Structures are given as structure tokens and as C-alpha cells.
């Protein structure tokens, strides 16, 4: 069974959805650990509750991004992590982690990329009065929410849509789609620690 590390910064509803699919045996993976960059983020409570080791790394405690990522990379290697799963991790992945895990880092983003990358994609779509938004799952490269797209699913934006209602629609899709795509990746040889 392959080992995954989930990286998250916030509430962790996607972490929870992935965890539940693992518990139900629908995602055949082992969640080795959670990496979080925000002290006190709710996702760390979810991990504790499930007995999954949670590690908080604050970037400001390190002299450089390379130092910050080198420590994370060491932890991942020690735990034989095969795949990094970004689930609301609001920080750019740098060259240190990319070099170690090239082609083995995936991200989920709440828009139809390349539209509305970066923070608050839902707010951006509403401000642009877009008729459609959605969810993108993609491999990570050095850009912000760029990299080869694996799958996208569309969501219609209603006339009276609010931030909360659109977020709810998007999260329903995210929570189903991300575990499904991860399960698909588990059968690929490229996703394996060398
Ligand atoms: C998710 O909607 C995810 O797509 C988004 O953060 C949210 C995290 O929610 N990611 C990005 O915006 C990445 N640029 P969660 O903490 O409840 O899983």
C-alpha cells in the first residue's frame, strides 16, 4: 500500500473526506502524516482525532524556503511517503520539494484553472460574474495552481449565488472527486518512492 502525506492549512474538510474513504477501504492508501503550516489550524484536530501524526512547520521559523522544505522532505523520506496531496495548503511548493517529489505532488483548486488561481478562487469567480466555476485536480509544478491537469468538474453559478452557497457546491464535488482521483493514482507505478 502506498503512503500519502496530506498538506493542509485550514479547516481540513478535504483531509476528512480522504480519511473517510481510506477508513471505508475505498481509497487503498495509508495516510502516513499530515503537514500543516498554521499553528492551531482545525485540520490538526481532525488528524489527532483519527490518530494520524500531525506536524506543524511554520515557515517563519526557518531562514529560507529551502531550509523549511528540506526539513519537511526529510520527514517525508523517513516515512517513505510516495505521494504528496495538497488539500487547501496555501503555500507555493518550492524547488526543494519539487525536486524530491517531481510528478508526485497533486493539488485541488476550487475553480476551472487556469481561471481564478491563487487565494479565494470562489470570491474571484463571483466578482467576475462568471456563469461557471468548478474544481480542478492537477499535478504541481513551480507555478501557482499551474501544472498538468488531471481532471476538472464544472459547477453552475446561480444568479443569487453567495460565497457560502458556491463553496458548499464546490466542496461536495471536491470531497467525492479527490479520493476517487487519488485511488486512480495509487495504481500508477510512477507514484512510488524510488
Ligand atoms: C478547498 O476548497 C481547496 O480547493 C482550496 O482550499 C480549500 C480547503 O478547504 N485550495 C486552494 O484554494 C488552493 N489554491 P478544506 O481546508 O476544508 O479542505
py3Dmol code that shows the C-alpha trace and the ligand (Angstrom):
import py3Dmol

protein = """\
ATOM      1  CA  UNK A   1       0.000   0.000   0.000  1.00  0.00           C
ATOM      2  CA  UNK A   2       1.313   3.431  -0.897  1.00  0.00           C
ATOM      3  CA  UNK A   3       1.921   6.147   1.655  1.00  0.00           C
ATOM      4  CA  UNK A   4       0.462   9.585   1.253  1.00  0.00           C
ATOM      5  CA  UNK A   5       1.159  12.815   3.120  1.00  0.00           C
ATOM      6  CA  UNK A   6      -1.625  15.380   3.179  1.00  0.00           C
ATOM      7  CA  UNK A   7      -0.582  19.051   3.332  1.00  0.00           C
ATOM      8  CA  UNK A   8      -3.228  21.498   4.584  1.00  0.00           C
ATOM      9  CA  UNK A   9      -3.503  24.964   6.119  1.00  0.00           C
ATOM     10  CA  UNK A  10      -7.111  25.326   7.230  1.00  0.00           C
ATOM     11  CA  UNK A  11     -10.275  23.539   8.189  1.00  0.00           C
ATOM     12  CA  UNK A  12      -9.357  20.263   6.506  1.00  0.00           C
ATOM     13  CA  UNK A  13     -12.709  19.159   5.107  1.00  0.00           C
ATOM     14  CA  UNK A  14     -10.847  17.583   2.173  1.00  0.00           C
ATOM     15  CA  UNK A  15      -8.460  15.858   4.576  1.00  0.00           C
ATOM     16  CA  UNK A  16     -11.529  14.467   6.350  1.00  0.00           C
ATOM     17  CA  UNK A  17     -13.095  13.243   3.094  1.00  0.00           C
ATOM     18  CA  UNK A  18      -9.852  11.485   2.100  1.00  0.00           C
ATOM     19  CA  UNK A  19      -9.537   9.966   5.574  1.00  0.00           C
ATOM     20  CA  UNK A  20     -13.095   8.609   5.490  1.00  0.00           C
ATOM     21  CA  UNK A  21     -12.555   6.977   2.101  1.00  0.00           C
ATOM     22  CA  UNK A  22      -9.391   5.327   3.461  1.00  0.00           C
ATOM     23  CA  UNK A  23     -11.328   4.119   6.515  1.00  0.00           C
ATOM     24  CA  UNK A  24     -14.065   2.718   4.272  1.00  0.00           C
ATOM     25  CA  UNK A  25     -11.486   0.903   2.141  1.00  0.00           C
ATOM     26  CA  UNK A  26     -12.463   2.842  -0.993  1.00  0.00           C
ATOM     27  CA  UNK A  27      -9.092   4.570  -1.136  1.00  0.00           C
ATOM     28  CA  UNK A  28      -6.361   1.965  -0.768  1.00  0.00           C
ATOM     29  CA  UNK A  29      -3.670   4.151   0.729  1.00  0.00           C
ATOM     30  CA  UNK A  30      -2.059   4.795   4.047  1.00  0.00           C
ATOM     31  CA  UNK A  31      -2.214   8.388   5.315  1.00  0.00           C
ATOM     32  CA  UNK A  32       1.233   8.493   6.908  1.00  0.00           C
ATOM     33  CA  UNK A  33       1.031  12.011   8.219  1.00  0.00           C
ATOM     34  CA  UNK A  34      -0.359  15.494   7.961  1.00  0.00           C
ATOM     35  CA  UNK A  35       1.838  18.510   7.296  1.00  0.00           C
ATOM     36  CA  UNK A  36       0.335  21.849   8.322  1.00  0.00           C
ATOM     37  CA  UNK A  37       1.849  25.334   8.082  1.00  0.00           C
ATOM     38  CA  UNK A  38      -0.544  27.036  10.537  1.00  0.00           C
ATOM     39  CA  UNK A  39      -0.432  26.569  14.290  1.00  0.00           C
ATOM     40  CA  UNK A  40      -3.928  25.828  15.596  1.00  0.00           C
ATOM     41  CA  UNK A  41      -5.499  25.033  12.204  1.00  0.00           C
ATOM     42  CA  UNK A  42      -8.592  22.853  12.676  1.00  0.00           C
ATOM     43  CA  UNK A  43      -7.183  20.197  10.335  1.00  0.00           C
ATOM     44  CA  UNK A  44      -4.648  19.265  13.056  1.00  0.00           C
ATOM     45  CA  UNK A  45      -7.556  18.469  15.417  1.00  0.00           C
ATOM     46  CA  UNK A  46      -9.059  16.196  12.783  1.00  0.00           C
ATOM     47  CA  UNK A  47      -5.727  14.379  12.415  1.00  0.00           C
ATOM     48  CA  UNK A  48      -5.323  13.965  16.182  1.00  0.00           C
ATOM     49  CA  UNK A  49      -8.835  12.570  16.448  1.00  0.00           C
ATOM     50  CA  UNK A  50      -8.025   9.992  13.773  1.00  0.00           C
ATOM     51  CA  UNK A  51      -4.645   9.115  15.292  1.00  0.00           C
ATOM     52  CA  UNK A  52      -2.704  10.432  12.307  1.00  0.00           C
ATOM     53  CA  UNK A  53       0.580  12.167  13.171  1.00  0.00           C
ATOM     54  CA  UNK A  54       0.307  15.908  12.521  1.00  0.00           C
ATOM     55  CA  UNK A  55       3.410  18.067  12.043  1.00  0.00           C
ATOM     56  CA  UNK A  56       3.212  21.847  12.072  1.00  0.00           C
ATOM     57  CA  UNK A  57       6.033  23.675  10.293  1.00  0.00           C
ATOM     58  CA  UNK A  58       5.997  27.476  10.484  1.00  0.00           C
ATOM     59  CA  UNK A  59       7.889  28.931   7.543  1.00  0.00           C
ATOM     60  CA  UNK A  60       8.935  31.971   9.562  1.00  0.00           C
ATOM     61  CA  UNK A  61      10.973  29.754  11.892  1.00  0.00           C
ATOM     62  CA  UNK A  62      13.349  28.986   9.013  1.00  0.00           C
ATOM     63  CA  UNK A  63      15.987  31.135   7.359  1.00  0.00           C
ATOM     64  CA  UNK A  64      14.880  30.199   3.871  1.00  0.00           C
ATOM     65  CA  UNK A  65      12.203  28.314   1.979  1.00  0.00           C
ATOM     66  CA  UNK A  66      14.861  25.741   1.070  1.00  0.00           C
ATOM     67  CA  UNK A  67      15.580  25.097   4.776  1.00  0.00           C
ATOM     68  CA  UNK A  68      11.868  24.889   5.538  1.00  0.00           C
ATOM     69  CA  UNK A  69      11.249  22.386   2.766  1.00  0.00           C
ATOM     70  CA  UNK A  70      14.415  20.381   3.467  1.00  0.00           C
ATOM     71  CA  UNK A  71      13.099  19.574   6.934  1.00  0.00           C
ATOM     72  CA  UNK A  72       9.720  18.547   5.533  1.00  0.00           C
ATOM     73  CA  UNK A  73      11.428  16.459   2.821  1.00  0.00           C
ATOM     74  CA  UNK A  74      13.432  14.622   5.496  1.00  0.00           C
ATOM     75  CA  UNK A  75      10.243  13.795   7.424  1.00  0.00           C
ATOM     76  CA  UNK A  76       8.601  12.514   4.245  1.00  0.00           C
ATOM     77  CA  UNK A  77      11.603  10.356   3.382  1.00  0.00           C
ATOM     78  CA  UNK A  78      11.765   8.911   6.898  1.00  0.00           C
ATOM     79  CA  UNK A  79       8.124   7.891   6.484  1.00  0.00           C
ATOM     80  CA  UNK A  80       8.527   6.523   2.942  1.00  0.00           C
ATOM     81  CA  UNK A  81       5.914   8.906   1.590  1.00  0.00           C
ATOM     82  CA  UNK A  82       5.082   8.167  -2.055  1.00  0.00           C
ATOM     83  CA  UNK A  83       2.646  10.969  -2.856  1.00  0.00           C
ATOM     84  CA  UNK A  84       2.086  14.497  -1.527  1.00  0.00           C
ATOM     85  CA  UNK A  85      -1.578  15.533  -1.532  1.00  0.00           C
ATOM     86  CA  UNK A  86      -2.174  19.273  -1.211  1.00  0.00           C
ATOM     87  CA  UNK A  87      -5.609  19.848   0.314  1.00  0.00           C
ATOM     88  CA  UNK A  88      -6.015  23.544   0.974  1.00  0.00           C
ATOM     89  CA  UNK A  89      -2.280  24.073   1.541  1.00  0.00           C
ATOM     90  CA  UNK A  90      -1.998  27.789   0.880  1.00  0.00           C
ATOM     91  CA  UNK A  91       1.718  27.970   0.173  1.00  0.00           C
ATOM     92  CA  UNK A  92       3.718  27.575  -3.023  1.00  0.00           C
ATOM     93  CA  UNK A  93       5.751  24.395  -3.270  1.00  0.00           C
ATOM     94  CA  UNK A  94       9.416  25.290  -3.836  1.00  0.00           C
ATOM     95  CA  UNK A  95      12.225  23.651  -5.739  1.00  0.00           C
ATOM     96  CA  UNK A  96      13.436  21.508  -2.810  1.00  0.00           C
ATOM     97  CA  UNK A  97      10.214  19.510  -2.517  1.00  0.00           C
ATOM     98  CA  UNK A  98       9.599  19.590  -6.255  1.00  0.00           C
ATOM     99  CA  UNK A  99      12.977  18.012  -6.924  1.00  0.00           C
ATOM    100  CA  UNK A 100      12.339  15.190  -4.430  1.00  0.00           C
ATOM    101  CA  UNK A 101       8.718  14.585  -5.456  1.00  0.00           C
ATOM    102  CA  UNK A 102       8.562  15.572  -9.119  1.00  0.00           C
ATOM    103  CA  UNK A 103       5.361  14.213 -10.680  1.00  0.00           C
ATOM    104  CA  UNK A 104       4.223  13.002  -7.263  1.00  0.00           C
ATOM    105  CA  UNK A 105       2.538  16.126  -5.867  1.00  0.00           C
ATOM    106  CA  UNK A 106      -1.149  16.788  -6.554  1.00  0.00           C
ATOM    107  CA  UNK A 107      -3.323  19.772  -5.727  1.00  0.00           C
ATOM    108  CA  UNK A 108      -7.025  20.568  -5.666  1.00  0.00           C
ATOM    109  CA  UNK A 109      -8.276  24.041  -6.508  1.00  0.00           C
ATOM    110  CA  UNK A 110     -11.809  25.481  -6.376  1.00  0.00           C
ATOM    111  CA  UNK A 111     -12.035  26.853  -9.935  1.00  0.00           C
ATOM    112  CA  UNK A 112     -11.689  25.747 -13.534  1.00  0.00           C
ATOM    113  CA  UNK A 113      -7.994  26.518 -13.907  1.00  0.00           C
ATOM    114  CA  UNK A 114      -6.386  28.463 -15.481  1.00  0.00           C
ATOM    115  CA  UNK A 115      -9.255  30.738 -14.403  1.00  0.00           C
ATOM    116  CA  UNK A 116      -9.047  32.218 -10.898  1.00  0.00           C
ATOM    117  CA  UNK A 117      -5.773  30.825  -9.498  1.00  0.00           C
ATOM    118  CA  UNK A 118      -4.465  31.755  -6.050  1.00  0.00           C
ATOM    119  CA  UNK A 119      -6.400  32.789  -2.975  1.00  0.00           C
ATOM    120  CA  UNK A 120     -10.205  32.946  -2.728  1.00  0.00           C
ATOM    121  CA  UNK A 121     -10.962  31.467  -6.143  1.00  0.00           C
ATOM    122  CA  UNK A 122     -14.648  31.381  -5.161  1.00  0.00           C
ATOM    123  CA  UNK A 123     -14.716  35.120  -4.418  1.00  0.00           C
ATOM    124  CA  UNK A 124     -12.831  35.784  -7.644  1.00  0.00           C
ATOM    125  CA  UNK A 125     -15.409  33.852  -9.706  1.00  0.00           C
ATOM    126  CA  UNK A 126     -18.294  35.737  -8.066  1.00  0.00           C
ATOM    127  CA  UNK A 127     -16.589  39.120  -8.535  1.00  0.00           C
ATOM    128  CA  UNK A 128     -16.062  38.307 -12.227  1.00  0.00           C
ATOM    129  CA  UNK A 129     -19.787  37.437 -12.543  1.00  0.00           C
ATOM    130  CA  UNK A 130     -18.799  34.124 -14.116  1.00  0.00           C
ATOM    131  CA  UNK A 131     -21.600  31.703 -15.044  1.00  0.00           C
ATOM    132  CA  UNK A 132     -19.487  28.663 -14.341  1.00  0.00           C
ATOM    133  CA  UNK A 133     -16.770  27.661 -11.956  1.00  0.00           C
ATOM    134  CA  UNK A 134     -15.720  24.267 -10.667  1.00  0.00           C
ATOM    135  CA  UNK A 135     -12.951  22.087  -9.342  1.00  0.00           C
ATOM    136  CA  UNK A 136      -9.545  21.249 -10.787  1.00  0.00           C
ATOM    137  CA  UNK A 137      -7.179  18.500  -9.669  1.00  0.00           C
ATOM    138  CA  UNK A 138      -3.691  18.792 -11.137  1.00  0.00           C
ATOM    139  CA  UNK A 139      -0.062  17.812 -10.745  1.00  0.00           C
ATOM    140  CA  UNK A 140       2.002  20.541  -9.124  1.00  0.00           C
ATOM    141  CA  UNK A 141       4.820  22.437 -10.779  1.00  0.00           C
ATOM    142  CA  UNK A 142       6.635  25.602  -9.686  1.00  0.00           C
ATOM    143  CA  UNK A 143       3.714  27.920 -10.581  1.00  0.00           C
ATOM    144  CA  UNK A 144       0.714  28.972  -8.542  1.00  0.00           C
ATOM    145  CA  UNK A 145      -2.092  26.495  -9.291  1.00  0.00           C
ATOM    146  CA  UNK A 146      -0.485  25.542 -12.604  1.00  0.00           C
ATOM    147  CA  UNK A 147       0.796  22.134 -13.741  1.00  0.00           C
ATOM    148  CA  UNK A 148      -0.757  19.335 -15.821  1.00  0.00           C
ATOM    149  CA  UNK A 149      -4.489  18.980 -15.212  1.00  0.00           C
ATOM    150  CA  UNK A 150      -5.766  15.517 -14.240  1.00  0.00           C
ATOM    151  CA  UNK A 151      -9.486  16.270 -14.037  1.00  0.00           C
ATOM    152  CA  UNK A 152     -11.964  19.157 -13.921  1.00  0.00           C
ATOM    153  CA  UNK A 153     -15.627  19.281 -12.974  1.00  0.00           C
ATOM    154  CA  UNK A 154     -17.928  22.203 -13.676  1.00  0.00           C
ATOM    155  CA  UNK A 155     -20.352  23.927 -11.317  1.00  0.00           C
ATOM    156  CA  UNK A 156     -23.086  26.314 -12.497  1.00  0.00           C
ATOM    157  CA  UNK A 157     -23.081  29.638 -10.644  1.00  0.00           C
ATOM    158  CA  UNK A 158     -26.679  30.658  -9.930  1.00  0.00           C
ATOM    159  CA  UNK A 159     -27.884  34.256 -10.224  1.00  0.00           C
ATOM    160  CA  UNK A 160     -28.346  34.629  -6.464  1.00  0.00           C
ATOM    161  CA  UNK A 161     -25.212  32.653  -5.559  1.00  0.00           C
ATOM    162  CA  UNK A 162     -23.395  33.619  -2.366  1.00  0.00           C
ATOM    163  CA  UNK A 163     -19.845  32.784  -1.337  1.00  0.00           C
ATOM    164  CA  UNK A 164     -21.194  30.218   1.122  1.00  0.00           C
ATOM    165  CA  UNK A 165     -23.560  28.531  -1.334  1.00  0.00           C
ATOM    166  CA  UNK A 166     -20.929  28.275  -4.060  1.00  0.00           C
ATOM    167  CA  UNK A 167     -18.354  26.981  -1.587  1.00  0.00           C
ATOM    168  CA  UNK A 168     -20.831  24.312  -0.470  1.00  0.00           C
ATOM    169  CA  UNK A 169     -21.473  23.171  -4.069  1.00  0.00           C
ATOM    170  CA  UNK A 170     -17.751  23.076  -4.799  1.00  0.00           C
ATOM    171  CA  UNK A 171     -16.901  21.167  -1.641  1.00  0.00           C
ATOM    172  CA  UNK A 172     -19.497  18.479  -2.369  1.00  0.00           C
ATOM    173  CA  UNK A 173     -17.634  17.825  -5.627  1.00  0.00           C
ATOM    174  CA  UNK A 174     -14.169  18.095  -4.048  1.00  0.00           C
ATOM    175  CA  UNK A 175     -14.948  15.579  -1.315  1.00  0.00           C
ATOM    176  CA  UNK A 176     -16.058  12.966  -3.847  1.00  0.00           C
ATOM    177  CA  UNK A 177     -13.606  13.680  -6.664  1.00  0.00           C
ATOM    178  CA  UNK A 178     -10.315  13.961  -4.754  1.00  0.00           C
ATOM    179  CA  UNK A 179     -10.441  10.493  -3.128  1.00  0.00           C
ATOM    180  CA  UNK A 180     -11.501   8.976  -6.484  1.00  0.00           C
ATOM    181  CA  UNK A 181      -8.555  10.517  -8.315  1.00  0.00           C
ATOM    182  CA  UNK A 182      -6.161   9.520  -5.521  1.00  0.00           C
ATOM    183  CA  UNK A 183      -7.383   5.935  -5.804  1.00  0.00           C
ATOM    184  CA  UNK A 184      -6.647   6.075  -9.532  1.00  0.00           C
ATOM    185  CA  UNK A 185      -3.136   7.387  -8.837  1.00  0.00           C
ATOM    186  CA  UNK A 186      -2.476   4.580  -6.344  1.00  0.00           C
ATOM    187  CA  UNK A 187      -2.332   2.095  -9.195  1.00  0.00           C
ATOM    188  CA  UNK A 188       0.320   4.048 -11.106  1.00  0.00           C
ATOM    189  CA  UNK A 189       3.916   2.946 -10.839  1.00  0.00           C
ATOM    190  CA  UNK A 190       5.250   6.487 -11.140  1.00  0.00           C
ATOM    191  CA  UNK A 191       3.701   7.214  -7.752  1.00  0.00           C
ATOM    192  CA  UNK A 192       6.215   5.259  -5.754  1.00  0.00           C
ATOM    193  CA  UNK A 193       9.194   6.174  -3.628  1.00  0.00           C
ATOM    194  CA  UNK A 194      12.374   5.420  -5.519  1.00  0.00           C
TER     195      UNK A 194
END
"""
ligand_1 = """\
18
LIG
C -10.503 23.747 -0.835
O -11.677 24.264 -1.409
C -9.370 23.719 -1.846
O -9.820 23.510 -3.150
C -8.768 25.092 -1.686
O -8.797 25.319 -0.304
C -9.969 24.699 0.246
C -9.567 23.973 1.515
O -10.701 23.548 2.210
N -7.441 25.162 -2.233
C -6.938 26.242 -2.824
O -7.534 27.293 -2.920
C -5.527 26.050 -3.381
N -5.125 27.178 -4.154
P -10.580 22.486 3.384
O -9.491 23.014 4.344
O -11.928 22.475 4.019
O -10.201 21.173 2.779
"""
view = py3Dmol.view(width=600, height=400)
view.addModel(protein, "pdb")
view.setStyle({"model": 0}, {"cartoon": {"style": "trace"}})
view.addModel(ligand_1, "xyz")
view.setStyle({"model": 1}, {"stick": {}})
view.zoomTo()
view.show()
